[in-house]
Amino acid sequence: MRLKLLIASLAAATFSLPVLAQKPVTQMDVLQHYGQLVHASYADAASTARALQDAINAFIAAPSEAGLLEARKRWLAAREWYGQTEAFRFYGGPIDGEDGPEGRINAWPMDEAYVDAVADNAAAGIVNDPGVKRDADTLAALNEKDGEENISTGWHAIEFMLWGQDLSADGPGKRAWTDFVDGKAPNADRRRAYLKIVTDLLVSDLEGLTAAWAPGAKNYRAAFVADPASLTKVISALGILSRAELAGERIEVALDSQSQEDEHSCFSDNTHRDIVANALGIRNVWRGEFARADGSLLKGPSLHALVAAKDKTLADKVDAGMSASLKAAEAIPAPFDQAMLAGNPGRTKIEATVISLKGQTETLVQAAQALGIKRLNTALPE
């Protein structure tokens, strides 16, 4: 009987203990987790780019149609992961600060004749010019030389080499694998060398960005996450990507011109997926979460939680807007270069995405104000 009474007393005492309040998320918590998020995102972009590199190395060692198709598949897969990292730009960080590699990695639009033969000029480009050295330093120096469309490196140079010009309305470019075979196409050896060099350079640049955000090192990340002022940069980057870059440069410009030259990944017809990946990257940062390439989920202190502590209704409104933008982007049909044309039913879906992105930018500005950030820049840096 005494034992039963003791157990009952202990049970009552246990249930009467006060519930400990959950520790509120702080700005420094959010910045520390942001460092983890950025590092993981670049690490996955680099690892999937290495898978692309392996496929390209195998292809150029023994060109075949199957090898070219596998390289294209790996480019498309790796592009999904890089696209999400675009949310880490626009504040002078390792990617686009002074001497940053962004221009080497993702510059566009691209004048394909600057690199290789095109439909009306079989002798065009670096590949067909024996006076151009075949090394990384030379090709990097030629990138954007004498014109911003003179792109010689990065995702879109590789894309052009794998697909060639997109000359059809119903699909991407149709470059023949024999373009890389000696005796089948002029300068095939130079074309193989060029493809390898620019792919190796892309991997190297992505690995450098991963290192800049690595934990436990005296690098950019260490200083960034320790500075409370960095929170403004994090939120501003989302606003700039949402409004000025994605809605503006990457979508509205193409809608206005209706020119294939103004779509982001025009050779592979992957522009619709670029837009989705960018929109997802914005929401990743807002939510403090990232679904990794290995299937794991990285999740931690978020901007959403930080804003919710001040104004939950507003925080949920921002979150809903980002989900709406992502859903709108996923509804854009491929190929983008046809959907954007006047009279095409797909154009309204693209326009709806622009409207949603603009709306989420407005709520982001309000969220920043709730955190005491009086003026949030959403325009592209000069």
MONOR-V525984 format. One record per residue. N is the residue number from 1. SS is DSSP state (~ for helix, > for strand, _ for the rest). BURIAL is I if it has 16 or more other ideal C-beta (glycine too) atoms within 10 Angstrom, else O. D_LAST is the distance of its C-alpha to the last C-alpha in Angstrom with 2 decimals. Layout:
n->(N | N)
ss->(SS | SS)
burial->(BURIAL | BURIAL)
d_last->(D_LAST | D_LAST)
This chain:
n->(1 | 2 | 3 | 4 | 5 | 6 | 7 | 8 | 9 | 10 | 11 | 12 | 13 | 14 | 15 | 16 | 17 | 18 | 19 | 20 | 21 | 22 | 23 | 24 | 25 | 26 | 27 | 28 | 29 | 30 | 31 | 32 | 33 | 34 | 35 | 36 | 37 | 38 | 39 | 40 | 41 | 42 | 43 | 44 | 45 | 46 | 47 | 48 | 49 | 50 | 51 | 52 | 53 | 54 | 55 | 56 | 57 | 58 | 59 | 60 | 61 | 62 | 63 | 64 | 65 | 66 | 67 | 68 | 69 | 70 | 71 | 72 | 73 | 74 | 75 | 76 | 77 | 78 | 79 | 80 | 81 | 82 | 83 | 84 | 85 | 86 | 87 | 88 | 89 | 90 | 91 | 92 | 93 | 94 | 95 | 96 | 97 | 98 | 99 | 100 | 101 | 102 | 103 | 104 | 105 | 106 | 107 | 108 | 109 | 110 | 111 | 112 | 113 | 114 | 115 | 116 | 117 | 118 | 119 | 120 | 121 | 122 | 123 | 124 | 125 | 126 | 127 | 128 | 129 | 130 | 131 | 132 | 133 | 134 | 135 | 136 | 137 | 138 | 139 | 140 | 141 | 142 | 143 | 144 | 145 | 146 | 147 | 148 | 149 | 150 | 151 | 152 | 153 | 154 | 155 | 156 | 157 | 158 | 159 | 160 | 161 | 162 | 163 | 164 | 165 | 166 | 167 | 168 | 169 | 170 | 171 | 172 | 173 | 174 | 175 | 176 | 177 | 178 | 179 | 180 | 181 | 182 | 183 | 184 | 185 | 186 | 187 | 188 | 189 | 190 | 191 | 192 | 193 | 194 | 195 | 196 | 197 | 198 | 199 | 200 | 201 | 202 | 203 | 204 | 205 | 206 | 207 | 208 | 209 | 210 | 211 | 212 | 213 | 214 | 215 | 216 | 217 | 218 | 219 | 220 | 221 | 222 | 223 | 224 | 225 | 226 | 227 | 228 | 229 | 230 | 231 | 232 | 233 | 234 | 235 | 236 | 237 | 238 | 239 | 240 | 241 | 242 | 243 | 244 | 245 | 246 | 247 | 248 | 249 | 250 | 251 | 252 | 253 | 254 | 255 | 256 | 257 | 258 | 259 | 260 | 261 | 262 | 263 | 264 | 265 | 266 | 267 | 268 | 269 | 270 | 271 | 272 | 273 | 274 | 275 | 276 | 277 | 278 | 279 | 280 | 281 | 282 | 283 | 284 | 285 | 286 | 287 | 288 | 289 | 290 | 291 | 292 | 293 | 294 | 295 | 296 | 297 | 298 | 299 | 300 | 301 | 302 | 303 | 304 | 305 | 306 | 307 | 308 | 309 | 310 | 311 | 312 | 313 | 314 | 315 | 316 | 317 | 318 | 319 | 320 | 321 | 322 | 323 | 324 | 325 | 326 | 327 | 328 | 329 | 330 | 331 | 332 | 333 | 334 | 335 | 336 | 337 | 338 | 339 | 340 | 341 | 342 | 343 | 344 | 345 | 346 | 347 | 348 | 349 | 350 | 351 | 352 | 353 | 354 | 355 | 356 | 357 | 358 | 359 | 360 | 361 | 362 | 363 | 364 | 365 | 366 | 367 | 368 | 369 | 370 | 371 | 372 | 373 | 374 | 375 | 376 | 377 | 378 | 379 | 380 | 381 | 382)
ss->(_ | ~ | ~ | ~ | ~ | ~ | ~ | ~ | ~ | ~ | ~ | ~ | ~ | ~ | ~ | _ | _ | _ | _ | _ | _ | _ | _ | _ | _ | _ | ~ | ~ | ~ | ~ | ~ | ~ | ~ | ~ | ~ | ~ | ~ | ~ | ~ | ~ | ~ | ~ | ~ | ~ | ~ | ~ | ~ | ~ | ~ | ~ | ~ | ~ | ~ | ~ | ~ | ~ | ~ | ~ | ~ | ~ | ~ | _ | _ | _ | ~ | ~ | ~ | ~ | ~ | ~ | ~ | ~ | ~ | ~ | ~ | ~ | ~ | ~ | ~ | ~ | ~ | ~ | ~ | ~ | ~ | ~ | ~ | ~ | _ | _ | _ | _ | _ | _ | _ | _ | _ | _ | _ | _ | _ | ~ | ~ | ~ | ~ | ~ | _ | _ | _ | _ | _ | ~ | ~ | ~ | _ | _ | _ | > | _ | _ | > | _ | _ | _ | _ | ~ | ~ | ~ | _ | _ | _ | _ | _ | _ | _ | ~ | ~ | ~ | ~ | ~ | ~ | ~ | _ | _ | _ | _ | _ | _ | _ | _ | _ | _ | _ | _ | ~ | ~ | ~ | ~ | ~ | ~ | ~ | ~ | ~ | _ | _ | _ | _ | _ | _ | _ | _ | _ | _ | _ | _ | _ | ~ | ~ | ~ | ~ | _ | _ | _ | _ | _ | _ | _ | ~ | ~ | ~ | ~ | ~ | ~ | ~ | ~ | ~ | ~ | ~ | ~ | ~ | ~ | ~ | ~ | ~ | ~ | ~ | ~ | ~ | ~ | ~ | ~ | ~ | _ | _ | _ | _ | _ | _ | _ | ~ | ~ | ~ | ~ | ~ | ~ | _ | _ | _ | _ | ~ | ~ | ~ | ~ | ~ | ~ | ~ | ~ | ~ | ~ | ~ | ~ | ~ | ~ | ~ | ~ | ~ | ~ | ~ | ~ | ~ | ~ | ~ | ~ | ~ | ~ | ~ | ~ | _ | _ | ~ | ~ | ~ | _ | _ | _ | _ | _ | _ | _ | _ | ~ | ~ | ~ | ~ | ~ | ~ | ~ | ~ | ~ | ~ | ~ | ~ | ~ | ~ | ~ | ~ | ~ | _ | > | > | > | _ | _ | _ | _ | _ | > | > | > | _ | _ | _ | ~ | ~ | ~ | ~ | ~ | ~ | _ | _ | _ | ~ | ~ | ~ | ~ | ~ | ~ | ~ | ~ | ~ | ~ | ~ | ~ | ~ | ~ | ~ | ~ | ~ | ~ | ~ | _ | _ | _ | _ | _ | ~ | ~ | ~ | ~ | _ | _ | _ | _ | _ | _ | ~ | ~ | ~ | ~ | ~ | ~ | ~ | ~ | ~ | ~ | ~ | ~ | ~ | ~ | ~ | ~ | ~ | ~ | ~ | ~ | ~ | ~ | ~ | ~ | ~ | _ | _ | _ | _ | _ | _ | _ | _ | _ | _ | _ | _)
burial->(O | O | O | O | O | O | O | O | O | O | O | O | O | O | O | O | O | O | O | O | O | O | O | O | I | O | I | O | I | I | I | I | I | I | I | I | I | I | I | I | I | I | I | I | I | I | I | I | I | I | O | I | I | O | I | I | O | O | I | I | O | O | I | O | O | O | I | I | O | I | I | I | O | I | I | I | O | I | I | I | I | I | I | I | I | I | I | I | I | I | I | O | I | I | I | I | O | O | O | I | I | I | I | I | I | I | I | I | I | I | I | I | I | I | I | I | I | I | O | O | O | O | O | I | I | I | I | I | O | O | O | I | O | I | O | O | O | O | I | I | O | I | I | I | O | O | O | O | O | I | I | I | I | I | I | I | I | I | I | I | I | I | I | I | I | I | O | O | O | O | O | I | I | O | I | O | I | O | I | I | I | O | O | O | I | O | I | I | O | I | I | I | O | I | I | I | I | I | I | O | I | I | I | O | I | I | I | O | I | I | I | I | I | I | O | O | O | O | I | I | I | O | O | I | I | O | O | O | O | I | I | I | I | I | I | I | I | I | I | I | I | I | I | I | I | I | I | I | O | I | I | I | O | I | I | O | O | O | O | I | O | I | I | I | I | I | I | I | I | I | I | I | I | I | I | I | I | I | I | I | I | I | I | I | I | I | I | I | I | I | O | O | I | O | O | O | O | I | O | I | I | I | I | I | I | I | I | I | O | O | I | O | O | I | I | O | I | I | I | O | I | I | O | I | I | I | O | I | I | O | O | I | O | O | I | I | I | O | I | I | O | O | O | O | O | I | I | O | I | I | O | I | I | I | O | I | I | I | I | I | I | O | I | I | I | O | I | I | I | I | I | O | O | O | O | I | I | I | O | O | O | O)
d_last->(80.80 | 79.24 | 76.76 | 75.76 | 75.28 | 73.11 | 70.90 | 70.62 | 69.70 | 67.00 | 65.56 | 65.53 | 63.86 | 61.20 | 60.35 | 60.31 | 57.65 | 54.58 | 51.49 | 48.80 | 45.55 | 42.56 | 40.15 | 37.03 | 33.71 | 31.57 | 27.88 | 28.78 | 30.76 | 27.80 | 25.56 | 28.43 | 28.92 | 25.24 | 25.59 | 28.58 | 26.89 | 23.97 | 26.49 | 28.84 | 26.26 | 25.12 | 28.81 | 29.77 | 27.02 | 28.35 | 31.98 | 31.72 | 29.87 | 32.85 | 35.14 | 33.33 | 33.76 | 37.46 | 37.90 | 36.29 | 38.39 | 41.47 | 40.65 | 40.12 | 43.25 | 45.31 | 43.53 | 44.87 | 43.92 | 44.20 | 41.96 | 39.21 | 39.51 | 39.28 | 36.12 | 34.54 | 35.74 | 34.18 | 30.79 | 30.83 | 31.97 | 29.40 | 26.56 | 27.57 | 26.96 | 23.66 | 22.29 | 22.99 | 20.86 | 17.59 | 17.83 | 17.20 | 13.58 | 10.17 | 11.30 | 11.37 | 14.92 | 17.18 | 15.81 | 12.15 | 12.15 | 12.89 | 15.52 | 15.33 | 17.15 | 15.10 | 14.77 | 18.49 | 19.37 | 17.91 | 16.00 | 17.18 | 18.48 | 20.97 | 23.21 | 26.34 | 28.20 | 26.04 | 27.85 | 31.29 | 33.82 | 33.16 | 35.73 | 35.97 | 35.48 | 37.45 | 36.48 | 32.70 | 30.24 | 30.10 | 32.98 | 35.30 | 34.45 | 36.91 | 35.10 | 32.18 | 32.96 | 33.02 | 31.30 | 28.19 | 26.75 | 27.17 | 25.69 | 22.66 | 22.13 | 22.51 | 19.80 | 17.16 | 19.08 | 19.11 | 17.21 | 14.94 | 18.11 | 20.19 | 20.32 | 23.17 | 22.87 | 22.34 | 23.55 | 23.40 | 25.10 | 27.80 | 27.98 | 28.64 | 31.26 | 33.02 | 33.04 | 32.49 | 31.44 | 31.94 | 34.42 | 36.20 | 35.64 | 37.30 | 35.80 | 33.48 | 33.92 | 37.35 | 37.09 | 40.56 | 41.23 | 43.32 | 40.22 | 40.36 | 44.11 | 45.59 | 47.78 | 46.27 | 43.00 | 41.88 | 39.94 | 40.34 | 40.40 | 37.04 | 35.64 | 37.01 | 35.61 | 32.13 | 32.12 | 33.32 | 30.84 | 27.69 | 29.22 | 30.11 | 26.61 | 25.16 | 27.76 | 27.13 | 23.39 | 24.25 | 27.00 | 24.71 | 22.49 | 25.76 | 26.93 | 23.85 | 24.80 | 28.55 | 30.80 | 32.86 | 30.82 | 28.99 | 25.63 | 22.20 | 23.92 | 26.46 | 24.07 | 21.78 | 24.73 | 26.38 | 23.66 | 24.03 | 20.48 | 19.43 | 20.76 | 17.89 | 15.52 | 17.98 | 18.16 | 14.50 | 14.06 | 16.87 | 15.51 | 12.19 | 14.38 | 17.01 | 15.34 | 12.03 | 12.75 | 16.56 | 17.79 | 15.20 | 14.05 | 17.17 | 19.80 | 19.30 | 18.11 | 21.29 | 23.39 | 22.47 | 23.05 | 25.81 | 25.13 | 25.85 | 23.18 | 20.50 | 22.07 | 20.85 | 24.11 | 25.96 | 28.60 | 30.03 | 29.58 | 28.05 | 25.11 | 27.02 | 27.34 | 23.67 | 23.01 | 25.83 | 24.72 | 21.20 | 22.91 | 25.43 | 22.96 | 21.55 | 25.16 | 26.08 | 23.83 | 24.97 | 28.57 | 28.43 | 30.21 | 29.98 | 32.74 | 32.97 | 34.06 | 37.46 | 38.10 | 37.70 | 35.68 | 33.50 | 33.43 | 32.91 | 31.55 | 28.91 | 26.44 | 28.93 | 31.72 | 29.79 | 28.96 | 32.47 | 34.02 | 32.51 | 32.75 | 34.26 | 34.17 | 30.42 | 29.92 | 32.18 | 30.41 | 27.06 | 29.00 | 30.84 | 27.71 | 26.25 | 29.63 | 29.75 | 26.40 | 27.73 | 31.00 | 29.43 | 27.42 | 30.67 | 32.39 | 30.26 | 32.76 | 32.42 | 31.75 | 28.46 | 28.55 | 31.76 | 31.03 | 28.05 | 30.35 | 31.73 | 35.14 | 34.65 | 35.52 | 32.71 | 30.12 | 31.05 | 30.43 | 26.91 | 26.33 | 27.90 | 25.45 | 22.49 | 24.37 | 25.09 | 21.56 | 20.47 | 23.52 | 22.91 | 19.43 | 21.25 | 23.82 | 21.37 | 20.06 | 23.77 | 24.44 | 21.87 | 23.59 | 26.90 | 25.82 | 24.96 | 21.16 | 20.85 | 17.28 | 15.55 | 11.89 | 11.99 | 8.79 | 6.41 | 3.80 | 0.00)
